[in-house]
Amino acid sequence: MSRDVALVCGASGALGQAVVVELAGRGDRVVAVDRHAAGGDAESVRLEAADLAVVAEVDALWARLADRGERPRWVVNAVGAHASGTVAATDESLYRHLHDVNLATAFWSSRAAARTLEAGGAIVNVASRTALAGGVGSAAYAVAKAGVVRLTEVLAAELAPQRIRVNAVLPSRLDTPANLAALGTERMRDAVPPADVAAVIAFLCSDAARAITGASIPVYGWA
């Protein structure tokens, strides 16, 4: 029996790593993508390097998948980066960086997936709680993540006739070493472990979620 192929974009981040572990652990063949695919392939996990903010590199990645006979059924867009800054204080380089990392990567990856996935496939984008509320002091990040939510909604409608689902998850505060160092123990007390968010993503990448599309699902925990 063939196993489903899952493409995990942003696989070296804390959440991306958790998604790789979750999907590989249930038996999927995972293609783990990041700008620098360090290390070697492991059982059930194959590494691919690509800068997903660059259209040509995204297209080249999908061409390599096709050459290997790997047609993803599940695509997870988990590339992301956060930086603080009000609208007034944000310079052009910071805005473009956060737009490219958080929104452009999801857009170009989703475009390639929309051209390739078959009925029964699914795309899951990682947005953020700040896409819907808050974001004061993280303006460019919040705006980019809001774009991910709209991308999800629009693409879900576009792909509905092909029965390809598109959803987003909206984490709040993730329990990662970087966040702990930046925010401190008290603010991180109710942070959500990446593995818990990965479990929600894995559910959306399954037949059990076949009736869910166009949704933005909060994964806030108690934060």
TORMI-120486 format. One record per residue (C-alpha): residue number from 0; x, y, z. Coordinates in nm, 2 decimals, padded with zeros to 4 digits. Layout:
N
    k       u       v       w
  NUM       X       Y       Z
...
//
This chain:
223
    k       u       v       w
    0   00.00   00.00   00.00
    1   00.15   00.34  -00.11
    2   00.19   00.61   00.16
    3   00.07   00.97   00.12
    4   00.34   01.22   00.04
    5   00.34   01.53   00.27
    6   00.54   01.84   00.17
    7   00.64   02.04   00.48
    8   00.77   02.39   00.40
    9   00.97   02.56   00.68
   10   01.07   02.22   00.82
   11   01.37   02.34   01.03
   12   01.16   02.57   01.25
   13   01.02   02.46   01.58
   14   00.67   02.41   01.44
   15   00.80   02.27   01.11
   16   01.00   02.01   01.29
   17   00.70   01.91   01.50
   18   00.49   01.87   01.19
   19   00.76   01.65   01.02
   20   00.76   01.43   01.33
   21   00.38   01.41   01.35
   22   00.33   01.32   00.98
   23   00.62   01.08   00.95
   24   00.51   00.92   01.28
   25   00.18   00.83   01.13
   26   00.33   00.68   00.82
   27   00.34   00.96   00.56
   28   00.64   01.00   00.33
   29   00.76   01.35   00.42
   30   00.95   01.59   00.20
   31   01.10   01.84   00.44
   32   01.18   02.18   00.28
   33   01.39   02.47   00.41
   34   01.64   02.72   00.27
   35   01.93   02.51   00.39
   36   01.85   02.14   00.42
   37   02.12   02.04   00.67
   38   02.20   01.68   00.75
   39   02.09   01.37   00.56
   40   01.77   01.20   00.48
   41   01.61   00.98   00.74
   42   01.36   00.70   00.73
   43   01.03   00.84   00.59
   44   01.18   01.19   00.56
   45   01.36   01.33   00.26
   46   01.52   01.68   00.27
   47   01.50   01.94   00.00
   48   01.65   02.29  -00.01
   49   01.46   02.59  -00.15
   50   01.41   02.95  -00.08
   51   01.03   02.95  -00.09
   52   01.01   03.33  -00.13
   53   01.17   03.29  -00.47
   54   00.92   03.19  -00.74
   55   01.19   03.01  -00.96
   56   01.31   02.80  -00.66
   57   00.95   02.70  -00.57
   58   00.89   02.59  -00.93
   59   01.22   02.41  -00.94
   60   01.13   02.22  -00.62
   61   00.80   02.10  -00.76
   62   00.97   02.00  -01.09
   63   01.22   01.79  -00.88
   64   00.92   01.63  -00.70
   65   00.76   01.54  -01.04
   66   01.09   01.40  -01.17
   67   01.10   01.17  -00.86
   68   00.74   01.07  -00.90
   69   00.64   01.23  -00.58
   70   00.30   01.40  -00.59
   71   00.22   01.55  -00.26
   72  -00.12   01.49  -00.11
   73  -00.06   01.72   00.18
   74   00.11   02.06   00.17
   75   00.20   02.25   00.49
   76   00.32   02.61   00.47
   77   00.49   02.67   00.80
   78   00.76   02.92   00.70
   79   00.75   03.23   00.92
   80   00.95   03.49   01.11
   81   00.85   03.75   01.37
   82   00.99   04.10   01.43
   83   00.86   04.39   01.63
   84   00.79   04.73   01.50
   85   00.50   04.98   01.48
   86   00.38   05.11   01.14
   87   00.57   05.44   01.20
   88   00.89   05.26   01.30
   89   00.89   04.99   01.03
   90   01.14   05.05   00.75
   91   01.12   04.91   00.40
   92   01.37   04.63   00.45
   93   01.19   04.50   00.75
   94   00.85   04.52   00.58
   95   00.97   04.34   00.27
   96   01.14   04.07   00.48
   97   00.84   03.99   00.69
   98   00.61   04.00   00.38
   99   00.84   03.76   00.19
  100   00.89   03.52   00.48
  101   00.53   03.50   00.61
  102   00.31   03.57   00.30
  103   00.51   03.52  -00.02
  104   00.63   03.18   00.08
  105   00.28   03.06   00.15
  106   00.15   03.22  -00.17
  107   00.40   03.07  -00.41
  108   00.39   02.73  -00.25
  109   00.01   02.73  -00.26
  110   00.02   02.83  -00.62
  111   00.24   02.53  -00.71
  112   00.02   02.31  -00.50
  113  -00.30   02.44  -00.67
  114  -00.16   02.34  -01.00
  115  -00.06   01.99  -00.89
  116  -00.27   01.85  -00.61
  117  -00.55   01.61  -00.69
  118  -00.90   01.56  -00.54
  119  -00.87   01.47  -00.17
  120  -00.55   01.67  -00.12
  121  -00.51   01.95   00.13
  122  -00.31   02.26   00.20
  123  -00.26   02.40   00.55
  124  -00.12   02.75   00.60
  125   00.02   02.87   00.93
  126  -00.10   03.22   01.02
  127  -00.12   03.37   01.36
  128  -00.36   03.50   01.62
  129  -00.24   03.85   01.54
  130  -00.39   03.80   01.19
  131  -00.73   03.85   01.35
  132  -00.66   04.06   01.66
  133  -00.39   04.26   01.83
  134  -00.06   04.31   01.65
  135   00.02   04.64   01.81
  136   00.40   04.67   01.80
  137   00.43   04.39   01.54
  138   00.25   04.57   01.25
  139   00.42   04.42   00.95
  140   00.41   04.07   01.09
  141   00.03   04.11   01.17
  142  -00.04   04.24   00.82
  143   00.15   03.96   00.65
  144  -00.03   03.69   00.86
  145  -00.36   03.85   00.78
  146  -00.27   03.81   00.42
  147  -00.22   03.43   00.49
  148  -00.58   03.41   00.62
  149  -00.72   03.58   00.31
  150  -00.50   03.36   00.08
  151  -00.65   03.06   00.26
  152  -01.01   03.17   00.22
  153  -00.97   03.27  -00.15
  154  -00.78   02.96  -00.25
  155  -01.03   02.73  -00.07
  156  -01.30   02.88  -00.28
  157  -01.10   02.85  -00.60
  158  -01.01   02.48  -00.54
  159  -01.35   02.37  -00.41
  160  -01.46   02.24  -00.75
  161  -01.15   02.01  -00.75
  162  -01.23   01.90  -00.40
  163  -00.90   02.02  -00.27
  164  -00.92   02.16   00.08
  165  -00.73   02.47   00.21
  166  -00.72   02.57   00.58
  167  -00.51   02.77   00.82
  168  -00.41   02.73   01.18
  169  -00.36   03.03   01.40
  170  -00.12   02.97   01.68
  171  -00.09   03.21   01.97
  172   00.23   03.19   02.17
  173   00.44   02.88   02.09
  174   00.65   02.71   02.36
  175   00.99   02.74   02.19
  176   01.34   02.82   02.33
  177   01.35   03.14   02.13
  178   01.02   03.27   02.27
  179   01.12   03.17   02.62
  180   01.45   03.37   02.58
  181   01.26   03.67   02.44
  182   00.95   03.68   02.66
  183   01.05   03.52   02.99
  184   00.90   03.24   03.20
  185   00.59   03.43   03.32
  186   00.47   03.52   02.98
  187   00.54   03.18   02.85
  188   00.36   02.99   03.12
  189   00.06   02.91   02.90
  190   00.24   02.88   02.57
  191   00.13   02.60   02.34
  192   00.38   02.32   02.26
  193   00.46   02.30   01.88
  194   00.35   01.93   01.90
  195   00.00   02.03   01.99
  196  -00.03   02.26   01.69
  197   00.13   01.99   01.47
  198  -00.15   01.75   01.58
  199  -00.41   02.00   01.46
  200  -00.23   02.03   01.13
  201  -00.21   01.66   01.09
  202  -00.58   01.63   01.15
  203  -00.65   01.88   00.87
  204  -00.42   01.67   00.65
  205  -00.64   01.37   00.68
  206  -00.96   01.22   00.56
  207  -01.11   01.28   00.90
  208  -01.12   01.66   00.81
  209  -01.27   01.60   00.46
  210  -01.56   01.84   00.54
  211  -01.34   02.13   00.65
  212  -01.21   02.39   00.41
  213  -01.17   02.76   00.41
  214  -01.13   02.76   00.79
  215  -00.89   02.95   01.01
  216  -00.86   02.75   01.33
  217  -00.74   02.90   01.65
  218  -00.48   02.70   01.84
  219  -00.44   02.94   02.13
  220  -00.43   02.70   02.43
  221  -00.47   02.92   02.74
  222  -00.24   03.19   02.62
//
